[in-house]
Amino acid sequence: MKAEKKRWRISENTLIILGLLGGSTGILIGMVMFKHKLSKKKFYIGIPLILILNKILELTILNYIN
């Protein structure tokens, strides 16, 4: 709706950065729930890849700590 009214929106680069910082799970859930950004390759491929990388990093850190 904001796009149609030419109002301010969150940029795609901001969403990618938030995904890299650990928000990829929420971004992926939002994409599926609202059927948004599913036609853009950098989102329907990129966000799941970022999620996998986040989980690998998370497991690596947890294993290092223990």
PDBQT receptor file of N, H, CA, C and O in Angstrom, charges set to zero:
ATOM      1  N   MET A   1       0.819  -1.186   0.000  1.00  0.00    +0.000 N 
ATOM      2  CA  MET A   1       0.000   0.000   0.000  1.00  0.00    +0.000 C 
ATOM      3  C   MET A   1       0.869   1.258   0.000  1.00  0.00    +0.000 C 
ATOM      4  O   MET A   1       0.544   2.249  -0.655  1.00  0.00    +0.000 OA
ATOM      5  N   LYS A   2       1.977   1.205   0.744  1.00  0.00    +0.000 N 
ATOM      6  H   LYS A   2       2.241   0.400   1.276  1.00  0.00    +0.000 HD
ATOM      7  CA  LYS A   2       2.854   2.373   0.776  1.00  0.00    +0.000 C 
ATOM      8  C   LYS A   2       3.483   2.634  -0.583  1.00  0.00    +0.000 C 
ATOM      9  O   LYS A   2       3.696   3.789  -0.952  1.00  0.00    +0.000 OA
ATOM     10  N   ALA A   3       3.784   1.583  -1.332  1.00  0.00    +0.000 N 
ATOM     11  H   ALA A   3       3.611   0.645  -1.032  1.00  0.00    +0.000 HD
ATOM     12  CA  ALA A   3       4.371   1.753  -2.661  1.00  0.00    +0.000 C 
ATOM     13  C   ALA A   3       3.390   2.458  -3.589  1.00  0.00    +0.000 C 
ATOM     14  O   ALA A   3       3.773   3.335  -4.364  1.00  0.00    +0.000 OA
ATOM     15  N   GLU A   4       2.137   2.070  -3.502  1.00  0.00    +0.000 N 
ATOM     16  H   GLU A   4       1.826   1.358  -2.873  1.00  0.00    +0.000 HD
ATOM     17  CA  GLU A   4       1.128   2.685  -4.358  1.00  0.00    +0.000 C 
ATOM     18  C   GLU A   4       0.930   4.160  -4.027  1.00  0.00    +0.000 C 
ATOM     19  O   GLU A   4       0.603   4.956  -4.908  1.00  0.00    +0.000 OA
ATOM     20  N   LYS A   5       1.127   4.529  -2.761  1.00  0.00    +0.000 N 
ATOM     21  H   LYS A   5       1.393   3.883  -2.046  1.00  0.00    +0.000 HD
ATOM     22  CA  LYS A   5       0.939   5.911  -2.327  1.00  0.00    +0.000 C 
ATOM     23  C   LYS A   5       2.243   6.705  -2.349  1.00  0.00    +0.000 C 
ATOM     24  O   LYS A   5       2.286   7.858  -1.919  1.00  0.00    +0.000 OA
ATOM     25  N   LYS A   6       3.330   6.062  -2.867  1.00  0.00    +0.000 N 
ATOM     26  H   LYS A   6       3.295   5.125  -3.216  1.00  0.00    +0.000 HD
ATOM     27  CA  LYS A   6       4.651   6.701  -2.961  1.00  0.00    +0.000 C 
ATOM     28  C   LYS A   6       5.161   7.180  -1.599  1.00  0.00    +0.000 C 
ATOM     29  O   LYS A   6       5.722   8.269  -1.479  1.00  0.00    +0.000 OA
ATOM     30  N   ARG A   7       4.955   6.351  -0.586  1.00  0.00    +0.000 N 
ATOM     31  H   ARG A   7       4.499   5.467  -0.683  1.00  0.00    +0.000 HD
ATOM     32  CA  ARG A   7       5.402   6.690   0.759  1.00  0.00    +0.000 C 
ATOM     33  C   ARG A   7       6.689   5.935   1.093  1.00  0.00    +0.000 C 
ATOM     34  O   ARG A   7       7.103   5.042   0.353  1.00  0.00    +0.000 OA
ATOM     35  N   TRP A   8       7.322   6.304   2.221  1.00  0.00    +0.000 N 
ATOM     36  H   TRP A   8       6.986   7.029   2.821  1.00  0.00    +0.000 HD
ATOM     37  CA  TRP A   8       8.589   5.717   2.651  1.00  0.00    +0.000 C 
ATOM     38  C   TRP A   8       8.401   4.250   2.991  1.00  0.00    +0.000 C 
ATOM     39  O   TRP A   8       7.405   3.861   3.601  1.00  0.00    +0.000 OA
ATOM     40  N   ARG A   9       9.392   3.423   2.578  1.00  0.00    +0.000 N 
ATOM     41  H   ARG A   9      10.201   3.738   2.081  1.00  0.00    +0.000 HD
ATOM     42  CA  ARG A   9       9.394   1.988   2.873  1.00  0.00    +0.000 C 
ATOM     43  C   ARG A   9      10.791   1.561   3.280  1.00  0.00    +0.000 C 
ATOM     44  O   ARG A   9      11.755   2.302   3.088  1.00  0.00    +0.000 OA
ATOM     45  N   ILE A  10      10.897   0.382   3.835  1.00  0.00    +0.000 N 
ATOM     46  H   ILE A  10      10.114  -0.220   3.991  1.00  0.00    +0.000 HD
ATOM     47  CA  ILE A  10      12.202  -0.187   4.174  1.00  0.00    +0.000 C 
ATOM     48  C   ILE A  10      12.826  -0.700   2.882  1.00  0.00    +0.000 C 
ATOM     49  O   ILE A  10      12.167  -1.382   2.097  1.00  0.00    +0.000 OA
ATOM     50  N   SER A  11      14.091  -0.374   2.663  1.00  0.00    +0.000 N 
ATOM     51  H   SER A  11      14.626   0.180   3.301  1.00  0.00    +0.000 HD
ATOM     52  CA  SER A  11      14.750  -0.784   1.424  1.00  0.00    +0.000 C 
ATOM     53  C   SER A  11      15.104  -2.269   1.455  1.00  0.00    +0.000 C 
ATOM     54  O   SER A  11      15.203  -2.883   2.517  1.00  0.00    +0.000 OA
ATOM     55  N   GLU A  12      15.289  -2.822   0.269  1.00  0.00    +0.000 N 
ATOM     56  H   GLU A  12      15.208  -2.323  -0.594  1.00  0.00    +0.000 HD
ATOM     57  CA  GLU A  12      15.661  -4.236   0.162  1.00  0.00    +0.000 C 
ATOM     58  C   GLU A  12      17.015  -4.492   0.801  1.00  0.00    +0.000 C 
ATOM     59  O   GLU A  12      17.214  -5.525   1.440  1.00  0.00    +0.000 OA
ATOM     60  N   ASN A  13      17.945  -3.564   0.635  1.00  0.00    +0.000 N 
ATOM     61  H   ASN A  13      17.784  -2.725   0.115  1.00  0.00    +0.000 HD
ATOM     62  CA  ASN A  13      19.275  -3.734   1.234  1.00  0.00    +0.000 C 
ATOM     63  C   ASN A  13      19.196  -3.789   2.756  1.00  0.00    +0.000 C 
ATOM     64  O   ASN A  13      19.936  -4.542   3.390  1.00  0.00    +0.000 OA
ATOM     65  N   THR A  14      18.307  -3.000   3.342  1.00  0.00    +0.000 N 
ATOM     66  H   THR A  14      17.706  -2.388   2.828  1.00  0.00    +0.000 HD
ATOM     67  CA  THR A  14      18.130  -3.033   4.793  1.00  0.00    +0.000 C 
ATOM     68  C   THR A  14      17.622  -4.396   5.233  1.00  0.00    +0.000 C 
ATOM     69  O   THR A  14      18.072  -4.929   6.248  1.00  0.00    +0.000 OA
ATOM     70  N   LEU A  15      16.688  -4.967   4.477  1.00  0.00    +0.000 N 
ATOM     71  H   LEU A  15      16.322  -4.535   3.653  1.00  0.00    +0.000 HD
ATOM     72  CA  LEU A  15      16.177  -6.300   4.820  1.00  0.00    +0.000 C 
ATOM     73  C   LEU A  15      17.276  -7.354   4.729  1.00  0.00    +0.000 C 
ATOM     74  O   LEU A  15      17.360  -8.238   5.581  1.00  0.00    +0.000 OA
ATOM     75  N   ILE A  16      18.115  -7.264   3.705  1.00  0.00    +0.000 N 
ATOM     76  H   ILE A  16      18.047  -6.545   3.013  1.00  0.00    +0.000 HD
ATOM     77  CA  ILE A  16      19.225  -8.219   3.562  1.00  0.00    +0.000 C 
ATOM     78  C   ILE A  16      20.200  -8.070   4.737  1.00  0.00    +0.000 C 
ATOM     79  O   ILE A  16      20.654  -9.070   5.292  1.00  0.00    +0.000 OA
ATOM     80  N   ILE A  17      20.520  -6.844   5.112  1.00  0.00    +0.000 N 
ATOM     81  H   ILE A  17      20.152  -6.031   4.661  1.00  0.00    +0.000 HD
ATOM     82  CA  ILE A  17      21.445  -6.611   6.233  1.00  0.00    +0.000 C 
ATOM     83  C   ILE A  17      20.848  -7.148   7.528  1.00  0.00    +0.000 C 
ATOM     84  O   ILE A  17      21.550  -7.780   8.318  1.00  0.00    +0.000 OA
ATOM     85  N   LEU A  18      19.561  -6.901   7.753  1.00  0.00    +0.000 N 
ATOM     86  H   LEU A  18      18.991  -6.388   7.112  1.00  0.00    +0.000 HD
ATOM     87  CA  LEU A  18      18.913  -7.435   8.955  1.00  0.00    +0.000 C 
ATOM     88  C   LEU A  18      18.934  -8.965   8.962  1.00  0.00    +0.000 C 
ATOM     89  O   LEU A  18      19.092  -9.585  10.013  1.00  0.00    +0.000 OA
ATOM     90  N   GLY A  19      18.774  -9.561   7.793  1.00  0.00    +0.000 N 
ATOM     91  H   GLY A  19      18.645  -9.058   6.939  1.00  0.00    +0.000 HD
ATOM     92  CA  GLY A  19      18.876 -11.018   7.691  1.00  0.00    +0.000 C 
ATOM     93  C   GLY A  19      20.258 -11.514   8.063  1.00  0.00    +0.000 C 
ATOM     94  O   GLY A  19      20.397 -12.516   8.764  1.00  0.00    +0.000 OA
ATOM     95  N   LEU A  20      21.282 -10.812   7.594  1.00  0.00    +0.000 N 
ATOM     96  H   LEU A  20      21.169  -9.998   7.025  1.00  0.00    +0.000 HD
ATOM     97  CA  LEU A  20      22.661 -11.191   7.921  1.00  0.00    +0.000 C 
ATOM     98  C   LEU A  20      22.959 -11.038   9.408  1.00  0.00    +0.000 C 
ATOM     99  O   LEU A  20      23.788 -11.761   9.960  1.00  0.00    +0.000 OA
ATOM    100  N   LEU A  21      22.284 -10.100  10.047  1.00  0.00    +0.000 N 
ATOM    101  H   LEU A  21      21.610  -9.512   9.599  1.00  0.00    +0.000 HD
ATOM    102  CA  LEU A  21      22.500  -9.858  11.477  1.00  0.00    +0.000 C 
ATOM    103  C   LEU A  21      21.674 -10.785  12.369  1.00  0.00    +0.000 C 
ATOM    104  O   LEU A  21      21.670 -10.627  13.590  1.00  0.00    +0.000 OA
ATOM    105  N   GLY A  22      20.976 -11.749  11.768  1.00  0.00    +0.000 N 
ATOM    106  H   GLY A  22      20.980 -11.877  10.776  1.00  0.00    +0.000 HD
ATOM    107  CA  GLY A  22      20.260 -12.729  12.565  1.00  0.00    +0.000 C 
ATOM    108  C   GLY A  22      18.750 -12.702  12.410  1.00  0.00    +0.000 C 
ATOM    109  O   GLY A  22      18.055 -13.496  13.044  1.00  0.00    +0.000 OA
ATOM    110  N   GLY A  23      18.234 -11.817  11.592  1.00  0.00    +0.000 N 
ATOM    111  H   GLY A  23      18.799 -11.172  11.077  1.00  0.00    +0.000 HD
ATOM    112  CA  GLY A  23      16.790 -11.715  11.440  1.00  0.00    +0.000 C 
ATOM    113  C   GLY A  23      16.209 -12.507  10.283  1.00  0.00    +0.000 C 
ATOM    114  O   GLY A  23      15.065 -12.282   9.888  1.00  0.00    +0.000 OA
ATOM    115  N   SER A  24      16.984 -13.428   9.738  1.00  0.00    +0.000 N 
ATOM    116  H   SER A  24      17.914 -13.610  10.060  1.00  0.00    +0.000 HD
ATOM    117  CA  SER A  24      16.536 -14.154   8.547  1.00  0.00    +0.000 C 
ATOM    118  C   SER A  24      15.318 -15.029   8.809  1.00  0.00    +0.000 C 
ATOM    119  O   SER A  24      14.499 -15.221   7.911  1.00  0.00    +0.000 OA
ATOM    120  N   THR A  25      15.179 -15.561  10.013  1.00  0.00    +0.000 N 
ATOM    121  H   THR A  25      15.845 -15.405  10.743  1.00  0.00    +0.000 HD
ATOM    122  CA  THR A  25      14.013 -16.377  10.334  1.00  0.00    +0.000 C 
ATOM    123  C   THR A  25      12.740 -15.541  10.243  1.00  0.00    +0.000 C 
ATOM    124  O   THR A  25      11.763 -15.960   9.623  1.00  0.00    +0.000 OA
ATOM    125  N   GLY A  26      12.750 -14.375  10.851  1.00  0.00    +0.000 N 
ATOM    126  H   GLY A  26      13.544 -14.034  11.354  1.00  0.00    +0.000 HD
ATOM    127  CA  GLY A  26      11.592 -13.489  10.812  1.00  0.00    +0.000 C 
ATOM    128  C   GLY A  26      11.284 -12.993   9.414  1.00  0.00    +0.000 C 
ATOM    129  O   GLY A  26      10.119 -12.900   9.026  1.00  0.00    +0.000 OA
ATOM    130  N   ILE A  27      12.325 -12.674   8.652  1.00  0.00    +0.000 N 
ATOM    131  H   ILE A  27      13.271 -12.750   8.966  1.00  0.00    +0.000 HD
ATOM    132  CA  ILE A  27      12.130 -12.213   7.278  1.00  0.00    +0.000 C 
ATOM    133  C   ILE A  27      11.499 -13.319   6.447  1.00  0.00    +0.000 C 
ATOM    134  O   ILE A  27      10.574 -13.065   5.675  1.00  0.00    +0.000 OA
ATOM    135  N   LEU A  28      11.989 -14.538   6.597  1.00  0.00    +0.000 N 
ATOM    136  H   LEU A  28      12.740 -14.744   7.224  1.00  0.00    +0.000 HD
ATOM    137  CA  LEU A  28      11.451 -15.670   5.837  1.00  0.00    +0.000 C 
ATOM    138  C   LEU A  28       9.991 -15.944   6.204  1.00  0.00    +0.000 C 
ATOM    139  O   LEU A  28       9.167 -16.192   5.323  1.00  0.00    +0.000 OA
ATOM    140  N   ILE A  29       9.672 -15.903   7.478  1.00  0.00    +0.000 N 
ATOM    141  H   ILE A  29      10.341 -15.702   8.194  1.00  0.00    +0.000 HD
ATOM    142  CA  ILE A  29       8.285 -16.100   7.911  1.00  0.00    +0.000 C 
ATOM    143  C   ILE A  29       7.392 -15.000   7.346  1.00  0.00    +0.000 C 
ATOM    144  O   ILE A  29       6.292 -15.277   6.868  1.00  0.00    +0.000 OA
ATOM    145  N   GLY A  30       7.859 -13.754   7.399  1.00  0.00    +0.000 N 
ATOM    146  H   GLY A  30       8.752 -13.529   7.787  1.00  0.00    +0.000 HD
ATOM    147  CA  GLY A  30       7.090 -12.643   6.848  1.00  0.00    +0.000 C 
ATOM    148  C   GLY A  30       6.887 -12.754   5.350  1.00  0.00    +0.000 C 
ATOM    149  O   GLY A  30       5.811 -12.442   4.839  1.00  0.00    +0.000 OA
ATOM    150  N   MET A  31       7.921 -13.199   4.640  1.00  0.00    +0.000 N 
ATOM    151  H   MET A  31       8.795 -13.452   5.054  1.00  0.00    +0.000 HD
ATOM    152  CA  MET A  31       7.797 -13.375   3.196  1.00  0.00    +0.000 C 
ATOM    153  C   MET A  31       6.713 -14.389   2.865  1.00  0.00    +0.000 C 
ATOM    154  O   MET A  31       5.909 -14.169   1.959  1.00  0.00    +0.000 OA
ATOM    155  N   VAL A  32       6.690 -15.490   3.591  1.00  0.00    +0.000 N 
ATOM    156  H   VAL A  32       7.344 -15.668   4.327  1.00  0.00    +0.000 HD
ATOM    157  CA  VAL A  32       5.725 -16.554   3.304  1.00  0.00    +0.000 C 
ATOM    158  C   VAL A  32       4.316 -16.141   3.750  1.00  0.00    +0.000 C 
ATOM    159  O   VAL A  32       3.348 -16.339   3.016  1.00  0.00    +0.000 OA
ATOM    160  N   MET A  33       4.206 -15.571   4.945  1.00  0.00    +0.000 N 
ATOM    161  H   MET A  33       4.992 -15.410   5.542  1.00  0.00    +0.000 HD
ATOM    162  CA  MET A  33       2.886 -15.197   5.461  1.00  0.00    +0.000 C 
ATOM    163  C   MET A  33       2.210 -14.136   4.594  1.00  0.00    +0.000 C 
ATOM    164  O   MET A  33       1.018 -14.230   4.302  1.00  0.00    +0.000 OA
ATOM    165  N   PHE A  34       2.979 -13.130   4.188  1.00  0.00    +0.000 N 
ATOM    166  H   PHE A  34       3.948 -13.054   4.425  1.00  0.00    +0.000 HD
ATOM    167  CA  PHE A  34       2.405 -12.015   3.440  1.00  0.00    +0.000 C 
ATOM    168  C   PHE A  34       2.587 -12.159   1.931  1.00  0.00    +0.000 C 
ATOM    169  O   PHE A  34       2.189 -11.279   1.167  1.00  0.00    +0.000 OA
ATOM    170  N   LYS A  35       3.197 -13.282   1.498  1.00  0.00    +0.000 N 
ATOM    171  H   LYS A  35       3.520 -13.996   2.118  1.00  0.00    +0.000 HD
ATOM    172  CA  LYS A  35       3.457 -13.529   0.076  1.00  0.00    +0.000 C 
ATOM    173  C   LYS A  35       4.120 -12.321  -0.578  1.00  0.00    +0.000 C 
ATOM    174  O   LYS A  35       3.706 -11.858  -1.641  1.00  0.00    +0.000 OA
ATOM    175  N   HIS A  36       5.161 -11.828   0.091  1.00  0.00    +0.000 N 
ATOM    176  H   HIS A  36       5.497 -12.204   0.954  1.00  0.00    +0.000 HD
ATOM    177  CA  HIS A  36       5.839 -10.614  -0.352  1.00  0.00    +0.000 C 
ATOM    178  C   HIS A  36       7.302 -10.918  -0.666  1.00  0.00    +0.000 C 
ATOM    179  O   HIS A  36       7.961 -11.649   0.075  1.00  0.00    +0.000 OA
ATOM    180  N   LYS A  37       7.793 -10.375  -1.730  1.00  0.00    +0.000 N 
ATOM    181  H   LYS A  37       7.258  -9.781  -2.331  1.00  0.00    +0.000 HD
ATOM    182  CA  LYS A  37       9.183 -10.542  -2.196  1.00  0.00    +0.000 C 
ATOM    183  C   LYS A  37       9.469 -11.956  -2.681  1.00  0.00    +0.000 C 
ATOM    184  O   LYS A  37      10.636 -12.312  -2.845  1.00  0.00    +0.000 OA
ATOM    185  N   LEU A  38       8.459 -12.766  -2.915  1.00  0.00    +0.000 N 
ATOM    186  H   LEU A  38       7.511 -12.477  -2.782  1.00  0.00    +0.000 HD
ATOM    187  CA  LEU A  38       8.673 -14.132  -3.352  1.00  0.00    +0.000 C 
ATOM    188  C   LEU A  38       9.075 -14.223  -4.821  1.00  0.00    +0.000 C 
ATOM    189  O   LEU A  38       9.584 -15.259  -5.250  1.00  0.00    +0.000 OA
ATOM    190  N   SER A  39       8.860 -13.179  -5.591  1.00  0.00    +0.000 N 
ATOM    191  H   SER A  39       8.446 -12.338  -5.243  1.00  0.00    +0.000 HD
ATOM    192  CA  SER A  39       9.230 -13.218  -7.002  1.00  0.00    +0.000 C 
ATOM    193  C   SER A  39      10.648 -12.697  -7.241  1.00  0.00    +0.000 C 
ATOM    194  O   SER A  39      11.163 -12.794  -8.355  1.00  0.00    +0.000 OA
ATOM    195  N   LYS A  40      11.275 -12.149  -6.213  1.00  0.00    +0.000 N 
ATOM    196  H   LYS A  40      10.856 -12.070  -5.309  1.00  0.00    +0.000 HD
ATOM    197  CA  LYS A  40      12.625 -11.615  -6.358  1.00  0.00    +0.000 C 
ATOM    198  C   LYS A  40      13.644 -12.680  -5.979  1.00  0.00    +0.000 C 
ATOM    199  O   LYS A  40      13.631 -13.212  -4.869  1.00  0.00    +0.000 OA
ATOM    200  N   LYS A  41      14.527 -12.979  -6.929  1.00  0.00    +0.000 N 
ATOM    201  H   LYS A  41      14.537 -12.547  -7.831  1.00  0.00    +0.000 HD
ATOM    202  CA  LYS A  41      15.489 -14.062  -6.760  1.00  0.00    +0.000 C 
ATOM    203  C   LYS A  41      16.389 -13.859  -5.542  1.00  0.00    +0.000 C 
ATOM    204  O   LYS A  41      16.691 -14.813  -4.825  1.00  0.00    +0.000 OA
ATOM    205  N   LYS A  42      16.817 -12.613  -5.309  1.00  0.00    +0.000 N 
ATOM    206  H   LYS A  42      16.572 -11.838  -5.892  1.00  0.00    +0.000 HD
ATOM    207  CA  LYS A  42      17.732 -12.395  -4.192  1.00  0.00    +0.000 C 
ATOM    208  C   LYS A  42      17.046 -12.617  -2.847  1.00  0.00    +0.000 C 
ATOM    209  O   LYS A  42      17.720 -12.750  -1.825  1.00  0.00    +0.000 OA
ATOM    210  N   PHE A  43      15.712 -12.657  -2.835  1.00  0.00    +0.000 N 
ATOM    211  H   PHE A  43      15.165 -12.549  -3.665  1.00  0.00    +0.000 HD
ATOM    212  CA  PHE A  43      14.995 -12.948  -1.605  1.00  0.00    +0.000 C 
ATOM    213  C   PHE A  43      14.607 -14.411  -1.499  1.00  0.00    +0.000 C 
ATOM    214  O   PHE A  43      14.826 -15.020  -0.452  1.00  0.00    +0.000 OA
ATOM    215  N   TYR A  44      14.040 -14.999  -2.545  1.00  0.00    +0.000 N 
ATOM    216  H   TYR A  44      13.863 -14.504  -3.396  1.00  0.00    +0.000 HD
ATOM    217  CA  TYR A  44      13.587 -16.383  -2.397  1.00  0.00    +0.000 C 
ATOM    218  C   TYR A  44      14.741 -17.370  -2.395  1.00  0.00    +0.000 C 
ATOM    219  O   TYR A  44      14.558 -18.522  -2.000  1.00  0.00    +0.000 OA
ATOM    220  N   ILE A  45      15.918 -16.954  -2.823  1.00  0.00    +0.000 N 
ATOM    221  H   ILE A  45      16.067 -16.018  -3.143  1.00  0.00    +0.000 HD
ATOM    222  CA  ILE A  45      17.114 -17.800  -2.701  1.00  0.00    +0.000 C 
ATOM    223  C   ILE A  45      18.022 -17.271  -1.594  1.00  0.00    +0.000 C 
ATOM    224  O   ILE A  45      18.554 -18.045  -0.798  1.00  0.00    +0.000 OA
ATOM    225  N   GLY A  46      18.194 -15.967  -1.546  1.00  0.00    +0.000 N 
ATOM    226  H   GLY A  46      17.762 -15.338  -2.193  1.00  0.00    +0.000 HD
ATOM    227  CA  GLY A  46      19.142 -15.349  -0.616  1.00  0.00    +0.000 C 
ATOM    228  C   GLY A  46      18.781 -15.502   0.845  1.00  0.00    +0.000 C 
ATOM    229  O   GLY A  46      19.633 -15.871   1.654  1.00  0.00    +0.000 OA
ATOM    230  N   ILE A  47      17.548 -15.229   1.199  1.00  0.00    +0.000 N 
ATOM    231  H   ILE A  47      16.856 -14.929   0.543  1.00  0.00    +0.000 HD
ATOM    232  CA  ILE A  47      17.157 -15.287   2.611  1.00  0.00    +0.000 C 
ATOM    233  C   ILE A  47      17.269 -16.714   3.173  1.00  0.00    +0.000 C 
ATOM    234  O   ILE A  47      17.794 -16.875   4.274  1.00  0.00    +0.000 OA
ATOM    235  N   PRO A  48      16.801 -17.757   2.468  1.00  0.00    +0.000 N 
ATOM    236  CA  PRO A  48      17.029 -19.111   3.003  1.00  0.00    +0.000 C 
ATOM    237  C   PRO A  48      18.526 -19.457   3.143  1.00  0.00    +0.000 C 
ATOM    238  O   PRO A  48      18.922 -20.124   4.099  1.00  0.00    +0.000 OA
ATOM    239  N   LEU A  49      19.348 -19.003   2.194  1.00  0.00    +0.000 N 
ATOM    240  H   LEU A  49      19.027 -18.462   1.417  1.00  0.00    +0.000 HD
ATOM    241  CA  LEU A  49      20.796 -19.240   2.316  1.00  0.00    +0.000 C 
ATOM    242  C   LEU A  49      21.374 -18.513   3.520  1.00  0.00    +0.000 C 
ATOM    243  O   LEU A  49      22.206 -19.061   4.244  1.00  0.00    +0.000 OA
ATOM    244  N   ILE A  50      20.937 -17.293   3.731  1.00  0.00    +0.000 N 
ATOM    245  H   ILE A  50      20.261 -16.849   3.143  1.00  0.00    +0.000 HD
ATOM    246  CA  ILE A  50      21.397 -16.529   4.898  1.00  0.00    +0.000 C 
ATOM    247  C   ILE A  50      20.946 -17.225   6.178  1.00  0.00    +0.000 C 
ATOM    248  O   ILE A  50      21.695 -17.270   7.154  1.00  0.00    +0.000 OA
ATOM    249  N   LEU A  51      19.724 -17.769   6.183  1.00  0.00    +0.000 N 
ATOM    250  H   LEU A  51      19.115 -17.732   5.390  1.00  0.00    +0.000 HD
ATOM    251  CA  LEU A  51      19.227 -18.497   7.353  1.00  0.00    +0.000 C 
ATOM    252  C   LEU A  51      20.120 -19.708   7.647  1.00  0.00    +0.000 C 
ATOM    253  O   LEU A  51      20.471 -19.955   8.801  1.00  0.00    +0.000 OA
ATOM    254  N   ILE A  52      20.480 -20.450   6.619  1.00  0.00    +0.000 N 
ATOM    255  H   ILE A  52      20.194 -20.249   5.682  1.00  0.00    +0.000 HD
ATOM    256  CA  ILE A  52      21.359 -21.609   6.797  1.00  0.00    +0.000 C 
ATOM    257  C   ILE A  52      22.721 -21.177   7.335  1.00  0.00    +0.000 C 
ATOM    258  O   ILE A  52      23.263 -21.806   8.245  1.00  0.00    +0.000 OA
ATOM    259  N   LEU A  53      23.268 -20.107   6.772  1.00  0.00    +0.000 N 
ATOM    260  H   LEU A  53      22.827 -19.597   6.034  1.00  0.00    +0.000 HD
ATOM    261  CA  LEU A  53      24.558 -19.596   7.254  1.00  0.00    +0.000 C 
ATOM    262  C   LEU A  53      24.462 -19.133   8.703  1.00  0.00    +0.000 C 
ATOM    263  O   LEU A  53      25.373 -19.377   9.494  1.00  0.00    +0.000 OA
ATOM    264  N   ASN A  54      23.365 -18.468   9.054  1.00  0.00    +0.000 N 
ATOM    265  H   ASN A  54      22.625 -18.270   8.412  1.00  0.00    +0.000 HD
ATOM    266  CA  ASN A  54      23.165 -18.038  10.442  1.00  0.00    +0.000 C 
ATOM    267  C   ASN A  54      23.140 -19.227  11.389  1.00  0.00    +0.000 C 
ATOM    268  O   ASN A  54      23.747 -19.184  12.459  1.00  0.00    +0.000 OA
ATOM    269  N   LYS A  55      22.438 -20.292  10.998  1.00  0.00    +0.000 N 
ATOM    270  H   LYS A  55      21.945 -20.327  10.128  1.00  0.00    +0.000 HD
ATOM    271  CA  LYS A  55      22.336 -21.475  11.858  1.00  0.00    +0.000 C 
ATOM    272  C   LYS A  55      23.678 -22.188  11.994  1.00  0.00    +0.000 C 
ATOM    273  O   LYS A  55      24.017 -22.668  13.076  1.00  0.00    +0.000 OA
ATOM    274  N   ILE A  56      24.437 -22.261  10.915  1.00  0.00    +0.000 N 
ATOM    275  H   ILE A  56      24.161 -21.872  10.036  1.00  0.00    +0.000 HD
ATOM    276  CA  ILE A  56      25.779 -22.864  10.984  1.00  0.00    +0.000 C 
ATOM    277  C   ILE A  56      26.664 -22.059  11.930  1.00  0.00    +0.000 C 
ATOM    278  O   ILE A  56      27.372 -22.625  12.763  1.00  0.00    +0.000 OA
ATOM    279  N   LEU A  57      26.617 -20.740  11.797  1.00  0.00    +0.000 N 
ATOM    280  H   LEU A  57      26.042 -20.280  11.121  1.00  0.00    +0.000 HD
ATOM    281  CA  LEU A  57      27.404 -19.869  12.678  1.00  0.00    +0.000 C 
ATOM    282  C   LEU A  57      26.954 -20.026  14.128  1.00  0.00    +0.000 C 
ATOM    283  O   LEU A  57      27.782 -20.083  15.037  1.00  0.00    +0.000 OA
ATOM    284  N   GLU A  58      25.657 -20.094  14.337  1.00  0.00    +0.000 N 
ATOM    285  H   GLU A  58      24.984 -20.047  13.599  1.00  0.00    +0.000 HD
ATOM    286  CA  GLU A  58      25.115 -20.271  15.684  1.00  0.00    +0.000 C 
ATOM    287  C   GLU A  58      25.592 -21.579  16.302  1.00  0.00    +0.000 C 
ATOM    288  O   GLU A  58      26.025 -21.597  17.455  1.00  0.00    +0.000 OA
ATOM    289  N   LEU A  59      25.518 -22.674  15.548  1.00  0.00    +0.000 N 
ATOM    290  H   LEU A  59      25.166 -22.659  14.612  1.00  0.00    +0.000 HD
ATOM    291  CA  LEU A  59      25.972 -23.967  16.059  1.00  0.00    +0.000 C 
ATOM    292  C   LEU A  59      27.477 -23.972  16.319  1.00  0.00    +0.000 C 
ATOM    293  O   LEU A  59      27.940 -24.559  17.296  1.00  0.00    +0.000 OA
ATOM    294  N   THR A  60      28.230 -23.323  15.452  1.00  0.00    +0.000 N 
ATOM    295  H   THR A  60      27.854 -22.846  14.658  1.00  0.00    +0.000 HD
ATOM    296  CA  THR A  60      29.682 -23.237  15.635  1.00  0.00    +0.000 C 
ATOM    297  C   THR A  60      30.014 -22.485  16.919  1.00  0.00    +0.000 C 
ATOM    298  O   THR A  60      30.873 -22.912  17.691  1.00  0.00    +0.000 OA
ATOM    299  N   ILE A  61      29.341 -21.384  17.142  1.00  0.00    +0.000 N 
ATOM    300  H   ILE A  61      28.643 -21.037  16.516  1.00  0.00    +0.000 HD
ATOM    301  CA  ILE A  61      29.588 -20.595  18.360  1.00  0.00    +0.000 C 
ATOM    302  C   ILE A  61      29.183 -21.390  19.594  1.00  0.00    +0.000 C 
ATOM    303  O   ILE A  61      29.916 -21.418  20.583  1.00  0.00    +0.000 OA
ATOM    304  N   LEU A  62      28.012 -22.042  19.543  1.00  0.00    +0.000 N 
ATOM    305  H   LEU A  62      27.417 -22.019  18.740  1.00  0.00    +0.000 HD
ATOM    306  CA  LEU A  62      27.562 -22.832  20.695  1.00  0.00    +0.000 C 
ATOM    307  C   LEU A  62      28.517 -23.983  21.000  1.00  0.00    +0.000 C 
ATOM    308  O   LEU A  62      28.779 -24.271  22.168  1.00  0.00    +0.000 OA
ATOM    309  N   ASN A  63      29.036 -24.638  19.977  1.00  0.00    +0.000 N 
ATOM    310  H   ASN A  63      28.823 -24.403  19.029  1.00  0.00    +0.000 HD
ATOM    311  CA  ASN A  63      29.985 -25.729  20.187  1.00  0.00    +0.000 C 
ATOM    312  C   ASN A  63      31.313 -25.214  20.723  1.00  0.00    +0.000 C 
ATOM    313  O   ASN A  63      31.971 -25.899  21.507  1.00  0.00    +0.000 OA
ATOM    314  N   TYR A  64      31.710 -24.028  20.313  1.00  0.00    +0.000 N 
ATOM    315  H   TYR A  64      31.175 -23.472  19.676  1.00  0.00    +0.000 HD
ATOM    316  CA  TYR A  64      32.949 -23.428  20.793  1.00  0.00    +0.000 C 
ATOM    317  C   TYR A  64      32.841 -23.054  22.262  1.00  0.00    +0.000 C 
ATOM    318  O   TYR A  64      33.794 -23.220  23.023  1.00  0.00    +0.000 OA
ATOM    319  N   ILE A  65      31.672 -22.547  22.661  1.00  0.00    +0.000 N 
ATOM    320  H   ILE A  65      30.898 -22.412  22.043  1.00  0.00    +0.000 HD
ATOM    321  CA  ILE A  65      31.459 -22.127  24.040  1.00  0.00    +0.000 C 
ATOM    322  C   ILE A  65      31.437 -23.333  24.986  1.00  0.00    +0.000 C 
ATOM    323  O   ILE A  65      31.972 -23.275  26.093  1.00  0.00    +0.000 OA
ATOM    324  N   ASN A  66      30.817 -24.415  24.536  1.00  0.00    +0.000 N 
ATOM    325  H   ASN A  66      30.382 -24.462  23.636  1.00  0.00    +0.000 HD
ATOM    326  CA  ASN A  66      30.708 -25.595  25.395  1.00  0.00    +0.000 C 
ATOM    327  C   ASN A  66      31.952 -26.359  25.290  1.00  0.00    +0.000 C 
ATOM    328  O   ASN A  66      32.093 -27.401  25.930  1.00  0.00    +0.000 OA
TER     329      ASN A  66
